[in-house]
Amino acid sequence: MFNIRLNQTRKAKGYTAQQMADKLTIGLRSYRLYESGHRSPNLDTLVKIAIFLKFLWTTYFVVMIIQNPLENETFQKYVNR
């Protein structure tokens, strides 16, 4: 679900995947993995995405946690405190 919303938001704002990758200082392949759902961004990257696309990052963070609560390393760090 996060990947679909990311793709839709990026396209709605008029950015290419390459522009997103450049802005996030990551490779295009890495960015495409986010949009395909094969990889989730870490918290730092998620915040950068939110700032660039101008949306509430917490909304997307919650969606990401709901999608993969046991696999999400960032989420596990906070749960295991």
C-alpha positions as CSV (number, residue, x, y, z in Angstrom):
1,M,0.0,0.0,0.0
2,F,2.8,2.5,0.8
3,N,4.4,1.8,-2.5
4,I,1.2,2.5,-4.4
5,R,0.6,5.7,-2.5
6,L,4.2,6.8,-3.1
7,N,3.9,6.2,-6.8
8,Q,0.5,8.0,-7.0
9,T,1.8,11.0,-5.0
10,R,5.0,11.3,-7.0
11,K,3.1,11.2,-10.3
12,A,0.4,13.6,-9.1
13,K,3.2,16.1,-8.1
14,G,4.7,15.7,-11.6
15,Y,8.0,14.2,-10.7
16,T,9.8,11.3,-12.4
17,A,11.3,8.4,-10.5
18,Q,14.8,9.7,-11.4
19,Q,14.0,13.1,-10.0
20,M,12.9,11.4,-6.7
21,A,16.1,9.3,-6.6
22,D,18.3,12.3,-7.2
23,K,16.5,14.4,-4.5
24,L,16.9,11.5,-2.0
25,T,20.5,11.0,-3.1
26,I,19.8,7.3,-3.8
27,G,20.1,5.3,-6.9
28,L,17.1,5.0,-9.3
29,R,17.0,1.2,-8.7
30,S,16.7,1.7,-5.0
31,Y,13.9,4.2,-5.5
32,R,12.1,1.8,-7.8
33,L,12.3,-0.9,-5.2
34,Y,10.3,1.4,-2.9
35,E,7.6,1.9,-5.5
36,S,7.5,-1.7,-6.4
37,G,7.0,-2.7,-2.7
38,H,10.2,-4.9,-2.7
39,R,11.9,-2.5,-0.2
40,S,10.8,0.0,2.4
41,P,12.6,3.2,3.0
42,N,14.3,3.8,6.4
43,L,12.9,6.6,8.6
44,D,15.4,9.2,7.4
45,T,14.5,8.5,3.7
46,L,10.9,8.4,4.5
47,V,11.1,11.9,6.1
48,K,13.0,13.2,3.0
49,I,10.3,11.8,0.7
50,A,7.6,13.5,2.8
51,I,9.4,16.8,2.8
52,F,10.0,16.7,-1.0
53,L,6.5,15.6,-1.8
54,K,5.0,17.9,0.9
55,F,2.8,15.4,2.8
56,L,2.6,14.3,6.4
57,W,5.3,11.6,6.7
58,T,3.5,10.2,9.8
59,T,0.6,9.0,7.6
60,Y,3.0,7.1,5.4
61,F,5.0,5.8,8.3
62,V,1.9,4.4,9.9
63,V,0.9,2.7,6.6
64,M,4.4,1.2,6.3
65,I,4.2,-0.2,9.8
66,I,0.8,-1.7,9.2
67,Q,2.1,-3.3,6.1
68,N,5.2,-5.0,7.6
69,P,5.1,-4.6,11.4
70,L,7.5,-7.4,12.1
71,E,9.9,-6.8,9.3
72,N,10.3,-3.0,9.7
73,E,13.5,-2.4,11.5
74,T,12.7,1.1,12.5
75,F,9.4,0.1,14.0
76,Q,11.1,-2.8,16.0
77,K,13.6,-0.3,17.5
78,Y,10.7,1.7,19.0
79,V,8.7,-1.4,20.1
80,N,11.7,-3.0,21.8
81,R,12.6,0.0,23.9
